[in-house]
Amino acid sequence: MPEIFARPEPSLIPIARPRCPKCQGRMTLTRIESDHGNPDLRTFECSNCELVCRLPADEQVKSLKT
């Protein structure tokens, strides 16, 4: 019997956690804001130094800059 591979729902795909540009610790996703017609806005916070960064969902997380 052939195997069927289903793609997961986009909401179930893990979101990459960027490194803090200030202390290099892993940042935590604290909020996702939906905006009709625009990409979601994601807010990341560093638990070490409390730096907050906001990025559109379609922007590459690896290039996080403040």
N, CA, C and O atoms as a Tinker XYZ file with bonds, in Angstrom:
   264  protein
     1  N      0.841000   -1.169000    0.000000    73     2
     2  CA     0.000000    0.000000    0.000000    64     1     3
     3  C      0.895000    1.244000    0.000000    63     2     4     5
     4  O      1.809000    1.322000    0.821000    81     3
     5  N      0.668000    2.215000   -0.886000    73     3     6
     6  CA     1.518000    3.414000   -0.933000    64     5     7
     7  C      1.287000    4.294000    0.300000    63     6     8     9
     8  O      0.190000    4.367000    0.853000    81     7
     9  N      2.363000    4.951000    0.698000    73     7    10
    10  CA     2.266000    5.863000    1.833000    64     9    11
    11  C      1.796000    7.233000    1.349000    63    10    12    13
    12  O      2.153000    7.678000    0.258000    81    11
    13  N      1.003000    7.879000    2.166000    73    11    14
    14  CA     0.519000    9.215000    1.840000    64    13    15
    15  C      1.177000   10.194000    2.795000    63    14    16    17
    16  O      1.105000   10.039000    4.014000    81    15
    17  N      1.823000   11.208000    2.223000    73    15    18
    18  CA     2.472000   12.229000    3.022000    64    17    19
    19  C      1.669000   13.514000    2.912000    63    18    20    21
    20  O      1.611000   14.130000    1.847000    81    19
    21  N      1.059000   13.910000    4.000000    73    19    22
    22  CA     0.278000   15.142000    4.014000    64    21    23
    23  C      1.144000   16.272000    4.562000    63    22    24    25
    24  O      1.941000   16.077000    5.479000    81    23
    25  N      0.974000   17.439000    3.988000    73    23    26
    26  CA     1.686000   18.612000    4.493000    64    25    27
    27  C      0.978000   19.110000    5.740000    63    26    28    29
    28  O     -0.252000   19.155000    5.774000    81    27
    29  N      1.730000   19.483000    6.763000    73    27    30
    30  CA     1.090000   20.012000    7.967000    64    29    31
    31  C      0.475000   21.388000    7.710000    63    30    32    33
    32  O      0.872000   22.100000    6.788000    81    31
    33  N     -0.477000   21.736000    8.523000    73    31    34
    34  CA    -1.052000   23.071000    8.450000    64    33    35
    35  C      0.055000   24.082000    8.720000    63    34    36    37
    36  O      0.928000   23.816000    9.547000    81    35
    37  N      0.048000   25.235000    8.049000    73    35    38
    38  CA     1.103000   26.234000    8.300000    64    37    39
    39  C      1.202000   26.642000    9.767000    63    38    40    41
    40  O      2.291000   26.968000   10.239000    81    39
    41  N      0.104000   26.630000   10.485000    73    39    42
    42  CA     0.145000   27.028000   11.894000    64    41    43
    43  C      0.834000   25.989000   12.769000    63    42    44    45
    44  O      1.173000   26.288000   13.914000    81    43
    45  N      1.053000   24.766000   12.259000    73    43    46
    46  CA     1.698000   23.713000   13.038000    64    45    47
    47  C      3.194000   23.609000   12.772000    63    46    48    49
    48  O      3.887000   22.843000   13.441000    81    47
    49  N      3.695000   24.361000   11.816000    73    47    50
    50  CA     5.118000   24.347000   11.500000    64    49    51
    51  C      5.851000   25.201000   12.536000    63    50    52    53
    52  O      5.450000   26.341000   12.774000    81    51
    53  N      6.916000   24.679000   13.160000    73    51    54
    54  CA     7.617000   25.464000   14.184000    64    53    55
    55  C      8.181000   26.763000   13.624000    63    54    56    57
    56  O      8.620000   26.821000   12.475000    81    55
    57  N      8.163000   27.787000   14.438000    73    55    58
    58  CA     8.706000   29.092000   14.066000    64    57    59
    59  C     10.144000   29.179000   14.577000    63    58    60    61
    60  O     10.422000   28.898000   15.743000    81    59
    61  N     11.041000   29.572000   13.689000    73    59    62
    62  CA    12.456000   29.689000   14.069000    64    61    63
    63  C     12.628000   30.742000   15.156000    63    62    64    65
    64  O     12.028000   31.815000   15.094000    81    63
    65  N     13.449000   30.427000   16.147000    73    63    66
    66  CA    13.743000   31.355000   17.247000    64    65    67
    67  C     15.082000   32.022000   16.958000    63    66    68    69
    68  O     16.122000   31.364000   16.994000    81    67
    69  N     15.066000   33.315000   16.674000    73    67    70
    70  CA    16.325000   33.991000   16.354000    64    69    71
    71  C     17.191000   34.200000   17.589000    63    70    72    73
    72  O     16.720000   34.110000   18.723000    81    71
    73  N     18.445000   34.476000   17.347000    73    71    74
    74  CA    19.363000   34.838000   18.429000    64    73    75
    75  C     19.255000   36.341000   18.658000    63    74    76    77
    76  O     19.064000   37.114000   17.719000    81    75
    77  N     19.379000   36.734000   19.894000    73    75    78
    78  CA    19.336000   38.143000   20.267000    64    77    79
    79  C     20.577000   38.846000   19.711000    63    78    80    81
    80  O     21.691000   38.363000   19.913000    81    79
    81  N     20.411000   39.965000   19.022000    73    79    82
    82  CA    21.580000   40.672000   18.494000    64    81    83
    83  C     22.433000   41.307000   19.588000    63    82    84    85
    84  O     23.588000   41.661000   19.349000    81    83
    85  N     21.872000   41.450000   20.779000    73    83    86
    86  CA    22.599000   42.084000   21.882000    64    85    87
    87  C     23.409000   41.080000   22.705000    63    86    88    89
    88  O     24.588000   41.310000   22.972000    81    87
    89  N     22.772000   39.943000   23.119000    73    87    90
    90  CA    23.467000   38.996000   24.002000    64    89    91
    91  C     23.631000   37.597000   23.395000    63    90    92    93
    92  O     24.236000   36.725000   24.017000    81    91
    93  N     23.106000   37.378000   22.202000    73    91    94
    94  CA    23.191000   36.116000   21.467000    64    93    95
    95  C     22.387000   34.971000   22.089000    63    94    96    97
    96  O     22.552000   33.823000   21.677000    81    95
    97  N     21.530000   35.248000   23.059000    73    95    98
    98  CA    20.636000   34.228000   23.610000    64    97    99
    99  C     19.474000   33.982000   22.657000    63    98   100   101
   100  O     19.203000   34.805000   21.783000    81    99
   101  N     18.791000   32.860000   22.818000    73    99   102
   102  CA    17.628000   32.569000   21.975000    64   101   103
   103  C     16.447000   33.429000   22.407000    63   102   104   105
   104  O     16.150000   33.546000   23.596000    81   103
   105  N     15.783000   34.022000   21.434000    73   103   106
   106  CA    14.621000   34.856000   21.723000    64   105   107
   107  C     13.358000   33.995000   21.695000    63   106   108   109
   108  O     13.325000   32.945000   21.052000    81   107
   109  N     12.335000   34.445000   22.390000    73   107   110
   110  CA    11.079000   33.727000   22.477000    64   109   111
   111  C      9.997000   34.508000   21.744000    63   110   112   113
   112  O      9.895000   35.728000   21.871000    81   111
   113  N      9.195000   33.784000   20.978000    73   111   114
   114  CA     8.061000   34.408000   20.305000    64   113   115
   115  C      7.010000   34.729000   21.353000    63   114   116   117
   116  O      6.519000   33.830000   22.037000    81   115
   117  N      6.660000   36.002000   21.486000    73   115   118
   118  CA     5.696000   36.404000   22.510000    64   117   119
   119  C      4.358000   36.838000   21.947000    63   118   120   121
   120  O      3.361000   36.852000   22.668000    81   119
   121  N      4.317000   37.199000   20.654000    73   119   122
   122  CA     3.061000   37.667000   20.083000    64   121   123
   123  C      3.079000   37.543000   18.568000    63   122   124   125
   124  O      4.109000   37.745000   17.924000    81   123
   125  N      1.921000   37.206000   18.010000    73   123   126
   126  CA     1.715000   37.238000   16.565000    64   125   127
   127  C      0.503000   38.117000   16.316000    63   126   128   129
   128  O     -0.597000   37.824000   16.786000    81   127
   129  N      0.712000   39.198000   15.573000    73   127   130
   130  CA    -0.375000   40.119000   15.260000    64   129   131
   131  C     -0.774000   39.924000   13.807000    63   130   132   133
   132  O      0.070000   39.947000   12.911000    81   131
   133  N     -2.046000   39.736000   13.587000    73   131   134
   134  CA    -2.564000   39.546000   12.239000    64   133   135
   135  C     -2.955000   40.896000   11.654000    63   134   136   137
   136  O     -3.564000   41.730000   12.322000    81   135
   137  N     -2.590000   41.090000   10.391000    73   135   138
   138  CA    -2.950000   42.318000    9.696000    64   137   139
   139  C     -3.506000   41.918000    8.336000    63   138   140   141
   140  O     -2.808000   41.297000    7.536000    81   139
   141  N     -4.722000   42.263000    8.081000    73   139   142
   142  CA    -5.384000   41.866000    6.833000    64   141   143
   143  C     -4.630000   42.414000    5.624000    63   142   144   145
   144  O     -4.394000   43.618000    5.515000    81   143
   145  N     -4.261000   41.522000    4.733000    73   143   146
   146  CA    -3.578000   41.913000    3.511000    64   145   147
   147  C     -2.065000   42.024000    3.652000    63   146   148   149
   148  O     -1.366000   42.124000    2.644000    81   147
   149  N     -1.549000   42.009000    4.854000    73   147   150
   150  CA    -0.103000   42.087000    5.097000    64   149   151
   151  C      0.342000   40.853000    5.862000    63   150   152   153
   152  O     -0.479000   40.186000    6.491000    81   151
   153  N      1.647000   40.536000    5.817000    73   151   154
   154  CA     2.128000   39.392000    6.598000    64   153   155
   155  C      1.936000   39.627000    8.098000    63   154   156   157
   156  O      1.933000   40.766000    8.566000    81   155
   157  N      1.777000   38.536000    8.837000    73   155   158
   158  CA     1.668000   38.640000   10.293000    64   157   159
   159  C      2.919000   39.306000   10.853000    63   158   160   161
   160  O      4.010000   39.159000   10.302000    81   159
   161  N      2.753000   40.033000   11.943000    73   159   162
   162  CA     3.869000   40.683000   12.609000    64   161   163
   163  C      4.196000   39.865000   13.859000    63   162   164   165
   164  O      3.344000   39.678000   14.727000    81   163
   165  N      5.436000   39.381000   13.941000    73   163   166
   166  CA     5.866000   38.539000   15.058000    64   165   167
   167  C      6.745000   39.346000   16.003000    63   166   168   169
   168  O      7.651000   40.060000   15.572000    81   167
   169  N      6.465000   39.223000   17.301000    73   167   170
   170  CA     7.241000   39.910000   18.332000    64   169   171
   171  C      8.050000   38.878000   19.093000    63   170   172   173
   172  O      7.499000   37.925000   19.644000    81   171
   173  N      9.367000   39.072000   19.120000    73   171   174
   174  CA    10.288000   38.201000   19.833000    64   173   175
   175  C     10.878000   38.978000   20.997000    63   174   176   177
   176  O     11.162000   40.170000   20.875000    81   175
   177  N     11.065000   38.293000   22.145000    73   175   178
   178  CA    11.649000   38.930000   23.322000    64   177   179
   179  C     12.773000   38.058000   23.866000    63   178   180   181
   180  O     12.663000   36.833000   23.907000    81   179
   181  N     13.850000   38.707000   24.282000    73   179   182
   182  CA    14.984000   38.007000   24.889000    64   181   183
   183  C     14.765000   37.952000   26.393000    63   182   184   185
   184  O     14.564000   38.988000   27.027000    81   183
   185  N     14.801000   36.762000   26.968000    73   183   186
   186  CA    14.597000   36.627000   28.414000    64   185   187
   187  C     15.847000   37.020000   29.204000    63   186   188   189
   188  O     15.764000   37.251000   30.411000    81   187
   189  N     17.003000   37.098000   28.540000    73   187   190
   190  CA    18.239000   37.484000   29.230000    64   189   191
   191  C     18.350000   39.000000   29.402000    63   190   192   193
   192  O     18.571000   39.493000   30.508000    81   191
   193  N     18.194000   39.729000   28.300000    73   191   194
   194  CA    18.409000   41.183000   28.352000    64   193   195
   195  C     17.136000   41.987000   28.079000    63   194   196   197
   196  O     17.178000   43.218000   28.071000    81   195
   197  N     16.011000   41.312000   27.857000    73   195   198
   198  CA    14.697000   41.924000   27.666000    64   197   199
   199  C     14.583000   42.774000   26.399000    63   198   200   201
   200  O     13.713000   43.641000   26.320000    81   199
   201  N     15.436000   42.541000   25.418000    73   199   202
   202  CA    15.338000   43.224000   24.131000    64   201   203
   203  C     14.115000   42.701000   23.394000    63   202   204   205
   204  O     13.851000   41.499000   23.420000    81   203
   205  N     13.365000   43.580000   22.737000    73   203   206
   206  CA    12.171000   43.197000   21.982000    64   205   207
   207  C     12.390000   43.555000   20.516000    63   206   208   209
   208  O     12.818000   44.666000   20.205000    81   207
   209  N     12.096000   42.604000   19.604000    73   207   210
   210  CA    12.215000   42.829000   18.164000    64   209   211
   211  C     10.912000   42.407000   17.498000    63   210   212   213
   212  O     10.315000   41.396000   17.866000    81   211
   213  N     10.479000   43.187000   16.521000    73   211   214
   214  CA     9.258000   42.866000   15.779000    64   213   215
   215  C      9.625000   42.668000   14.309000    63   214   216   217
   216  O     10.308000   43.495000   13.706000    81   215
   217  N      9.154000   41.546000   13.747000    73   215   218
   218  CA     9.476000   41.199000   12.364000    64   217   219
   219  C      8.234000   40.747000   11.625000    63   218   220   221
   220  O      7.385000   40.076000   12.211000    81   219
   221  N      8.104000   41.099000   10.338000    73   219   222
   222  CA     7.034000   40.512000    9.541000    64   221   223
   223  C      7.308000   39.024000    9.349000    63   222   224   225
   224  O      8.465000   38.607000    9.303000    81   223
   225  N      6.263000   38.233000    9.238000    73   223   226
   226  CA     6.400000   36.777000    9.145000    64   225   227
   227  C      7.187000   36.344000    7.915000    63   226   228   229
   228  O      7.818000   35.287000    7.945000    81   227
   229  N      7.173000   37.118000    6.841000    73   227   230
   230  CA     7.870000   36.708000    5.627000    64   229   231
   231  C      9.346000   37.125000    5.608000    63   230   232   233
   232  O     10.061000   36.789000    4.665000    81   231
   233  N      9.814000   37.849000    6.630000    73   231   234
   234  CA    11.219000   38.263000    6.680000    64   233   235
   235  C     12.066000   37.132000    7.267000    63   234   236   237
   236  O     11.616000   36.407000    8.154000    81   235
   237  N     13.277000   36.990000    6.772000    73   235   238
   238  CA    14.172000   35.948000    7.273000    64   237   239
   239  C     14.568000   36.251000    8.705000    63   238   240   241
   240  O     15.070000   37.336000    8.996000    81   239
   241  N     14.346000   35.300000    9.602000    73   239   242
   242  CA    14.665000   35.487000   11.021000    64   241   243
   243  C     16.167000   35.520000   11.252000    63   242   244   245
   244  O     16.624000   36.187000   12.181000    81   243
   245  N     16.946000   34.825000   10.442000    73   243   246
   246  CA    18.385000   34.755000   10.661000    64   245   247
   247  C     19.062000   36.105000   10.545000    63   246   248   249
   248  O     20.154000   36.293000   11.080000    81   247
   249  N     18.430000   37.058000    9.850000    73   247   250
   250  CA    19.034000   38.384000    9.677000    64   249   251
   251  C     18.410000   39.393000   10.622000    63   250   252   253
   252  O     18.123000   40.521000   10.223000    81   251
   253  N     18.200000   39.008000   11.849000    73   251   254
   254  CA    17.566000   39.878000   12.843000    64   253   255
   255  C     18.507000   41.001000   13.236000    63   254   256   257
   256  O     19.641000   40.766000   13.652000    81   255
   257  N     18.021000   42.218000   13.097000    73   255   258
   258  CA    18.797000   43.407000   13.485000    64   257   259
   259  C     17.841000   44.370000   14.166000    63   258   260   261
   260  O     16.651000   44.401000   13.852000    81   259
   261  N     18.353000   45.145000   15.085000    73   259   262
   262  CA    17.510000   46.136000   15.771000    64   261   263
   263  C     17.727000   47.506000   15.182000    63   262   264
   264  O     17.109000   48.474000   15.625000    81   263
